[in-house]
Amino acid sequence: MKRILITGANKGIGLATVKKLLDSYSDTYVLLGSRDLTRGKQALENLLKGDPEFKDRVYLVQIDVEQDDSVKLAADEVAENFGKTPGTLYGIINNAGIGNSVEGLEKILQVNTYGPKRVCDAFIPLLDASHGRIVNVTSASGPMYLSGINDEIKKLLTNPGITWTEIQDYMDKCVDANSKNNISSDHGSSTGSAYGLSKACTNAYTIFLAGQYPDLTVNACTPGFIETDLTRPMAVAGGKTPAEMGMKSPEEGASASVFLLMGNPEGSGHYYGSDCLRSPIDRYRSPGDPPYTGD
């Protein structure tokens, strides 16, 4: 049985990913991660109403990826209930995330970039050491951010040998610049959005993590332009329906994550589009375009 932890799994793309794995792969057991326990219980209840047979293949885990203590408690709970040795888990999908926040850039980075690192630090000891997989759900906003940034930063965040210290130093500089210049939370640095910055840094973390754990398969992906709580306000602001804005369903948004977890992706440390094809990390590739074939 392949046990898989999915964060932010009580709604949207995360919950759709849970359903897709349970529906399509009978050898999966999903740890449904939710920051809010009540909402997690409701999601689990609704899931089991749809298919009661899932009850022996899903387990609710409370986990707030922004909080060190919450992530540690979640890892301890999983170890206590399922085992404390490598192989307890087959995979991790770091799905939890937020958009541009009124609480500022630091909040966004704590959830979207530091969050996956907290989860990986805590749960990698439980992963299958030779076949384990990690999927970081990022966004096309990451490559779009890099396409508008200066060459020095672009080179840094796409460097195959990048270190976590370098990623962290860059994020610290952006937070400091925002604070000193009173820049709104919509901006991550001199150009580009805070959300795009966080996703570009998580893509860079994916490169770093793949280098640190060469026996694991570690990749990132964009789910696509999906109708979720994060994107729905865009449609409202534009006076259009989500469909008119070109948004797809959460079920469609689960495809790339499931492919990277259960399929045969090319290598490790790469970024994939919503069409499950490899994409460049520093510029946008439209779904349906030829796959990226660079280093």
C-alpha positions as CSV (number, residue, x, y, z in Angstrom):
1,M,0.0,0.0,0.0
2,K,1.4,3.4,-1.0
3,R,0.8,6.0,1.8
4,I,0.7,9.6,0.6
5,L,0.5,12.8,2.6
6,I,-1.3,15.7,0.9
7,T,-1.3,19.1,2.6
8,G,-4.1,21.6,2.1
9,A,-6.3,18.6,1.1
10,N,-9.7,19.6,2.7
11,K,-10.8,21.5,-0.4
12,G,-10.0,22.5,-4.0
13,I,-7.2,21.0,-5.8
14,G,-6.0,19.1,-2.7
15,L,-9.3,17.4,-2.2
16,A,-9.6,16.6,-5.9
17,T,-6.2,15.0,-5.7
18,V,-7.2,12.8,-2.8
19,K,-10.3,11.7,-4.7
20,K,-8.3,11.0,-7.9
21,L,-5.7,8.9,-6.2
22,L,-8.3,6.8,-4.3
23,D,-10.5,6.4,-7.4
24,S,-7.7,5.5,-9.8
25,Y,-5.1,3.7,-7.7
26,S,-6.4,0.9,-5.5
27,D,-3.0,0.5,-3.8
28,T,-3.0,4.1,-2.4
29,Y,-3.7,5.2,1.2
30,V,-4.1,9.0,1.6
31,L,-3.2,11.1,4.6
32,L,-5.6,14.0,4.1
33,G,-3.8,17.0,5.6
34,S,-5.9,20.0,6.8
35,R,-4.9,23.1,8.8
36,D,-8.4,23.3,10.3
37,L,-9.5,20.1,12.0
38,T,-13.2,20.9,11.7
39,R,-13.0,21.6,8.0
40,G,-10.9,18.5,7.6
41,K,-13.5,16.3,9.3
42,Q,-16.2,17.8,7.0
43,A,-14.1,17.1,3.9
44,L,-13.6,13.5,5.1
45,E,-17.3,13.1,5.8
46,N,-18.2,14.3,2.4
47,L,-15.6,12.1,0.8
48,L,-16.9,9.0,2.5
49,K,-20.5,9.9,1.6
50,G,-19.4,9.8,-2.0
51,D,-17.7,6.4,-1.6
52,P,-17.9,4.7,1.8
53,E,-15.3,2.1,0.7
54,F,-12.7,4.8,1.0
55,K,-12.9,4.7,4.8
56,D,-10.1,2.1,5.1
57,R,-7.8,4.1,2.8
58,V,-7.9,7.6,4.1
59,Y,-6.8,9.2,7.4
60,L,-7.2,12.8,8.6
61,V,-4.1,14.7,9.7
62,Q,-4.2,18.2,11.2
63,I,-1.2,20.1,9.8
64,D,-0.6,23.8,9.5
65,V,2.4,24.1,7.2
66,E,3.1,27.7,8.5
67,Q,3.8,26.4,12.0
68,D,6.8,24.4,13.1
69,D,5.0,22.8,16.0
70,S,2.0,21.8,13.9
71,V,4.2,20.1,11.3
72,K,6.2,18.3,14.0
73,L,3.1,17.0,15.8
74,A,1.7,15.8,12.4
75,A,4.9,13.9,11.7
76,D,4.9,12.4,15.2
77,E,1.2,11.3,14.8
78,V,1.9,9.7,11.4
79,A,5.0,7.9,12.8
80,E,3.1,6.7,15.9
81,N,0.1,5.3,13.8
82,F,1.9,4.0,10.7
83,G,5.5,3.5,11.5
84,K,8.7,5.4,12.3
85,T,10.9,3.9,9.6
86,P,11.7,4.8,6.0
87,G,9.0,3.3,3.8
88,T,6.2,4.4,6.0
89,L,5.3,6.9,3.3
90,Y,5.5,6.6,-0.5
91,G,4.9,10.2,-1.3
92,I,4.3,13.8,-0.3
93,I,2.3,16.4,-2.2
94,N,3.0,19.9,-0.9
95,N,-0.3,21.4,-2.0
96,A,-1.1,23.9,0.7
97,G,-0.7,27.5,-0.3
98,I,-2.1,31.0,-0.2
99,G,-2.3,33.9,-2.7
100,N,-1.3,37.5,-2.1
101,S,-2.1,38.2,1.5
102,V,-3.0,41.4,3.3
103,E,-0.5,40.2,6.0
104,G,2.3,40.8,3.6
105,L,5.1,39.0,1.7
106,E,6.6,37.2,4.8
107,K,3.2,35.5,5.4
108,I,3.1,34.3,1.8
109,L,6.6,33.0,1.9
110,Q,6.1,31.3,5.3
111,V,3.2,29.3,3.8
112,N,4.2,28.8,0.1
113,T,8.0,28.3,0.4
114,Y,8.9,27.6,4.0
115,G,5.8,25.4,4.3
116,P,7.0,22.7,1.9
117,K,10.5,22.8,3.5
118,R,9.0,22.3,7.0
119,V,6.9,19.3,5.7
120,C,9.9,17.8,3.9
121,D,12.2,18.2,6.8
122,A,9.7,16.5,9.1
123,F,8.4,13.7,6.8
124,I,11.4,12.7,4.6
125,P,12.7,10.4,7.3
126,L,9.5,8.4,6.8
127,L,9.7,8.3,3.0
128,D,10.7,5.2,1.0
129,A,14.4,6.0,0.7
130,S,14.8,4.6,-2.8
131,H,11.4,5.0,-4.4
132,G,9.8,7.9,-2.5
133,R,8.4,10.8,-4.4
134,I,7.8,14.5,-3.5
135,V,5.6,16.8,-5.5
136,N,5.6,20.6,-4.9
137,V,2.5,22.2,-6.3
138,T,3.7,25.6,-7.5
139,S,2.3,27.8,-10.3
140,A,3.1,29.3,-13.7
141,S,3.5,32.5,-11.7
142,G,6.9,31.2,-10.7
143,P,8.3,31.1,-14.3
144,M,6.5,34.3,-15.1
145,Y,8.2,36.0,-12.1
146,L,11.6,34.9,-13.3
147,S,11.0,36.0,-16.9
148,G,10.6,39.6,-15.6
149,I,13.5,39.6,-13.1
150,N,17.1,40.6,-13.6
151,D,19.6,38.1,-15.0
152,E,21.5,37.8,-11.7
153,I,18.5,36.7,-9.8
154,K,17.3,34.5,-12.6
155,K,20.7,32.8,-12.7
156,L,20.6,32.3,-8.9
157,L,17.1,30.7,-8.8
158,T,17.7,28.4,-11.7
159,N,21.2,27.3,-10.7
160,P,21.3,23.4,-10.5
161,G,23.6,23.7,-7.5
162,I,21.5,26.2,-5.6
163,T,21.5,25.9,-1.8
164,W,18.7,26.5,0.7
165,T,20.8,29.3,2.3
166,E,20.9,31.1,-1.1
167,I,17.1,30.8,-1.5
168,Q,16.6,31.9,2.1
169,D,18.9,34.9,1.7
170,Y,17.1,36.1,-1.4
171,M,13.7,35.8,0.4
172,D,15.1,37.7,3.4
173,K,16.3,40.5,1.1
174,C,12.9,40.8,-0.6
175,V,11.1,40.9,2.8
176,D,13.5,43.5,4.1
177,A,13.2,45.6,0.9
178,N,9.4,45.5,1.2
179,S,9.5,46.6,4.8
180,K,11.9,49.4,4.3
181,N,10.1,50.8,1.2
182,N,6.6,50.1,2.5
183,I,5.8,48.1,-0.6
184,S,2.4,46.4,-0.7
185,S,2.1,42.7,-0.2
186,D,1.3,42.4,-4.0
187,H,5.0,42.8,-4.7
188,G,7.8,40.4,-4.1
189,S,10.8,42.4,-5.0
190,S,11.5,45.2,-7.5
191,T,9.3,43.4,-10.0
192,G,6.7,40.6,-10.0
193,S,4.1,39.5,-7.5
194,A,4.8,38.2,-4.0
195,Y,2.9,35.0,-5.0
196,G,5.1,34.6,-8.1
197,L,8.2,35.1,-5.9
198,S,7.1,32.5,-3.5
199,K,6.5,30.0,-6.3
200,A,9.8,30.7,-8.0
201,C,11.6,30.1,-4.7
202,T,9.7,26.8,-4.2
203,N,10.7,25.7,-7.7
204,A,14.3,26.6,-6.7
205,Y,13.8,24.6,-3.5
206,T,12.7,21.7,-5.7
207,I,16.0,21.8,-7.5
208,F,17.9,21.9,-4.2
209,L,15.9,19.1,-2.7
210,A,16.4,16.8,-5.7
211,G,20.2,17.4,-5.4
212,Q,20.1,16.6,-1.7
213,Y,18.1,13.3,-2.2
214,P,19.2,11.8,-5.5
215,D,17.4,8.5,-4.7
216,L,14.0,10.3,-4.4
217,T,12.0,11.7,-7.3
218,V,11.3,15.3,-6.5
219,N,9.5,17.6,-9.0
220,A,7.2,20.6,-9.1
221,C,4.2,21.5,-11.2
222,T,1.6,24.0,-11.9
223,P,-2.0,22.8,-11.6
224,G,-3.1,25.3,-14.3
225,F,-5.6,28.1,-14.1
226,I,-8.1,26.4,-11.8
227,E,-11.3,27.6,-10.1
228,T,-10.5,27.7,-6.4
229,D,-10.9,30.0,-3.4
230,L,-7.7,31.7,-4.5
231,T,-8.7,32.4,-8.1
232,R,-12.4,32.9,-7.9
233,P,-12.1,36.6,-6.7
234,M,-10.4,37.3,-10.0
235,A,-13.5,36.4,-11.9
236,V,-15.7,38.4,-9.6
237,A,-13.4,41.4,-10.0
238,G,-13.5,41.1,-13.7
239,G,-17.3,40.7,-13.8
240,K,-17.1,37.2,-15.4
241,T,-17.8,33.7,-14.5
242,P,-14.8,31.4,-13.7
243,A,-15.5,29.5,-17.0
244,E,-15.5,32.8,-18.9
245,M,-12.1,33.5,-17.4
246,G,-10.8,30.2,-18.7
247,M,-10.6,28.5,-15.3
248,K,-10.7,24.7,-15.2
249,S,-12.0,22.4,-12.5
250,P,-10.1,21.3,-9.4
251,E,-10.3,17.7,-10.9
252,E,-8.3,18.9,-13.9
253,G,-5.9,20.7,-11.6
254,A,-5.0,17.4,-9.9
255,S,-3.7,15.8,-13.1
256,A,-0.1,17.0,-13.0
257,S,0.4,16.2,-9.3
258,V,-1.0,12.7,-9.8
259,F,1.2,12.1,-12.8
260,L,4.4,13.2,-10.9
261,L,3.4,11.0,-8.0
262,M,2.3,7.8,-9.8
263,G,3.5,8.2,-13.4
264,N,6.9,8.2,-15.1
265,P,8.2,11.7,-15.0
266,E,11.6,12.5,-16.6
267,G,14.2,12.8,-13.9
268,S,14.1,14.8,-10.8
269,G,14.3,18.5,-9.8
270,H,12.2,19.6,-12.7
271,Y,9.0,21.7,-13.2
272,Y,6.0,20.4,-15.1
273,G,3.1,22.1,-16.8
274,S,-0.6,21.4,-16.1
275,D,-0.6,19.1,-19.2
276,C,2.0,16.9,-17.4
277,L,4.8,17.9,-19.8
278,R,8.1,19.3,-18.6
279,S,8.3,23.1,-18.7
280,P,11.1,25.7,-18.3
281,I,11.5,27.1,-14.8
282,D,12.2,30.6,-16.0
283,R,9.5,31.4,-18.6
284,Y,5.9,30.4,-19.3
285,R,5.1,27.4,-21.5
286,S,1.5,27.1,-22.7
287,P,-0.2,23.8,-22.3
288,G,-0.1,21.9,-25.6
289,D,3.3,23.4,-26.6
290,P,6.2,21.0,-27.1
291,P,7.8,19.9,-23.8
292,Y,10.9,21.6,-22.6
293,T,14.1,19.6,-23.3
294,G,16.8,21.8,-21.7
295,D,19.0,20.9,-18.8
